[in-house]
Amino acid sequence: MPREAPYLTVSDALRARIRAGEWDVGARLPSRLRLAEEYGVGRNVTQRAVERLIADGLLEGRAGSGTYVSAPSERLPVIRSRHREHRAGSPLRHPAEERGRATAWDAHSLVRVPATEAVAERLAISPGDPCVTTHYEFLADGRPVQLSRSWEPMAVTGGTPVVLPEAGPLAGTGVVRRMHSIGVVVHTVVERPRPAHATREQAHLLGIGPGDLVLRIERTIYDTGGRPVETADIVIPDGRRQVVYEFGADHPSPPDPAGRRPTTGGR
């Protein structure tokens, strides 16, 4: 039988001690080094164990101070959906989504920003090609809940009324509608979520500590020809938000009168 990873064993032990009241809300935990000595593991093991409890909302890190027991709080969902416009009457909608939904945002765009090598690779353009880059800060109940930075090649939108995502006739309507208005049909959205640590700038904007866990989502949007038309980095504070992906189900074709199901091509 596979052995449980050491950091999971330590995090479960710490979780049990917190729930038993060994440390009160607001109490500071022993240092990572002291915990490592207590459990007979390396500091990297206790680091991962503590990060897991921070992600679960039981602990919070404070830059330059240590790790503290958090007050119980609900991790409100961030819904990532292909069918956002149809979800208002969905029976799957949860009241917590309404409480945690971003109700306002601030955006700032720059034009003719040269693509870095990383951005150029994601957009299938050459490094240095001009892009429009937009910084977003999303708010819920007056608090920042999500950051985003997007890049769009000016070869796609340059000289059109929708070159700026948050200006013009379709300001704020989203990539799909803006691109469709200039004859570009969006076909595929690819998202790659991965854990990361907040940079100092991200921590300042989100009201968390530098190095706290965040979820970084790398999103790229493609048209029907497979050309990338937008890419973005989305940052969500992991300890506060629970990311939920919502997709429509693919309905199989009904069988023909003879009882045979139609064949389809490979995926």
SVG drawing of the C-alpha trace seen along z (x, -y; Angstrom):
<svg xmlns="http://www.w3.org/2000/svg" viewBox="-37 -54 52 56">
<polyline fill="none" stroke="black" stroke-width="0.4" points="0.0,0.0 1.5,-3.4 2.8,-5.5 1.3,-8.9 3.5,-11.8 5.3,-13.2 3.9,-16.7 0.4,-15.3 1.0,-13.5 2.4,-16.7 -0.5,-18.9 -3.1,-16.4 -1.4,-16.5 -1.3,-20.3 -4.9,-20.4 -5.9,-18.2 -4.0,-20.3 -5.7,-23.5 -9.1,-22.0 -8.5,-20.7 -7.8,-24.3 -4.1,-24.0 -3.6,-27.3 -6.3,-30.0 -7.4,-32.1 -4.8,-34.7 -2.1,-32.6 1.3,-32.3 2.5,-28.8 6.0,-27.7 8.6,-28.3 9.0,-26.0 12.4,-24.9 10.9,-24.1 8.0,-22.1 10.5,-20.2 12.5,-19.2 9.3,-18.2 8.1,-15.9 11.5,-14.7 11.3,-16.0 13.0,-18.6 12.0,-22.2 10.7,-21.8 8.2,-19.2 6.8,-21.6 6.8,-24.4 4.5,-22.3 2.4,-21.2 1.8,-24.8 1.1,-26.0 -1.6,-23.3 -3.3,-24.6 -3.0,-28.2 -4.7,-27.1 -7.4,-25.5 -7.9,-28.7 -6.8,-27.4 -3.6,-29.4 -2.5,-32.8 1.0,-33.9 2.2,-37.4 5.3,-38.6 8.2,-39.0 6.2,-37.9 5.2,-34.2 2.2,-32.0 -1.0,-32.5 -4.3,-30.6 -7.0,-32.2 -10.6,-32.9 -13.0,-30.5 -14.1,-31.9 -15.9,-30.6 -13.9,-30.2 -16.3,-31.8 -16.2,-30.3 -14.9,-31.8 -16.8,-30.3 -14.9,-29.5 -17.6,-28.8 -18.0,-28.3 -21.6,-29.4 -21.5,-32.4 -24.3,-34.2 -26.7,-31.3 -26.1,-30.6 -28.4,-33.1 -31.3,-30.6 -29.1,-27.5 -30.2,-25.1 -26.5,-24.6 -26.0,-28.2 -25.1,-28.6 -25.9,-31.6 -22.2,-31.8 -21.4,-32.5 -23.6,-35.6 -21.8,-36.8 -18.4,-36.2 -19.1,-37.5 -16.9,-40.3 -19.2,-43.3 -16.7,-45.9 -13.3,-46.1 -10.6,-48.6 -8.7,-48.3 -5.7,-50.1 -4.5,-49.4 -1.2,-50.2 -0.8,-50.0 2.2,-49.0 3.8,-47.1 6.5,-44.8 5.8,-41.1 8.3,-39.4 9.6,-36.0 7.2,-34.2 4.2,-36.2 5.3,-35.8 5.5,-32.1 1.9,-31.9 0.5,-34.2 2.5,-32.5 4.1,-35.9 7.6,-37.2 9.3,-38.7 8.9,-42.5 5.7,-42.4 3.3,-45.1 0.5,-44.1 -2.2,-45.8 -1.7,-44.8 -4.5,-45.4 -4.2,-45.1 -7.4,-44.3 -8.3,-44.3 -11.6,-42.7 -13.5,-43.6 -16.2,-41.9 -17.8,-43.7 -15.1,-46.4 -12.2,-43.9 -9.8,-42.8 -10.5,-39.1 -8.7,-38.6 -6.0,-40.1 -5.5,-39.7 -3.1,-40.8 -4.0,-40.2 -2.1,-40.6 -3.7,-40.9 -1.6,-41.1 -2.1,-44.4 -1.9,-42.4 -5.4,-41.2 -7.1,-44.3 -4.9,-47.2 -6.9,-49.9 -10.3,-48.5 -12.8,-50.1 -12.2,-47.4 -8.4,-47.7 -8.8,-48.7 -10.8,-46.1 -12.2,-48.7 -12.9,-51.5 -14.9,-51.9 -18.4,-50.6 -18.0,-47.2 -16.0,-48.2 -16.2,-45.6 -18.1,-43.0 -15.4,-40.4 -13.0,-38.9 -15.6,-36.8 -17.9,-39.6 -15.2,-42.1 -13.4,-39.6 -16.6,-38.6 -17.3,-42.2 -14.2,-42.3 -14.8,-39.0 -12.7,-36.8 -14.6,-33.8 -13.4,-32.4 -13.4,-28.7 -11.3,-27.4 -10.2,-28.6 -7.3,-26.8 -6.7,-27.4 -3.7,-26.0 -4.1,-26.5 -1.1,-26.0 -0.1,-27.0 2.3,-29.9 3.5,-32.4 2.3,-36.0 4.8,-38.6 5.2,-41.7 3.1,-43.7 0.4,-41.0 0.3,-40.8 0.0,-44.6 -3.0,-44.6 -4.7,-41.6 -4.2,-42.5 -2.2,-39.3 1.4,-38.6 4.3,-38.4 4.9,-34.7 1.3,-33.6 -0.2,-31.0 -2.1,-32.1 -3.7,-30.2 -2.2,-31.4 -4.3,-30.5 -2.6,-30.9 -5.4,-31.4 -5.1,-31.5 -8.0,-32.1 -7.9,-30.7 -9.9,-31.4 -11.4,-28.8 -8.1,-28.6 -6.1,-27.8 -4.6,-31.3 -4.1,-32.7 -5.9,-36.0 -5.5,-36.7 -3.5,-35.4 -3.8,-36.3 -2.3,-35.5 -5.1,-35.4 -4.1,-35.5 -6.5,-34.4 -5.7,-34.4 -5.8,-30.7 -6.7,-31.0 -9.9,-33.1 -11.3,-31.7 -12.4,-28.3 -12.1,-28.0 -15.0,-26.0 -15.0,-25.0 -18.4,-24.7 -18.9,-23.1 -21.9,-22.1 -22.4,-18.4 -22.0,-17.0 -25.2,-15.3 -24.8,-12.1 -26.8,-11.8 -29.9,-9.6 -29.7,-6.1 -31.1,-5.6 -34.4,-3.6 -32.4,-0.4 -30.9,-0.9 -27.5,-1.8 -25.7,-4.9 -24.0,-7.0 -20.2,-6.8 -18.1,-9.9 -14.6,-10.8 -11.8,-10.5 -11.2,-13.3"/>
</svg>
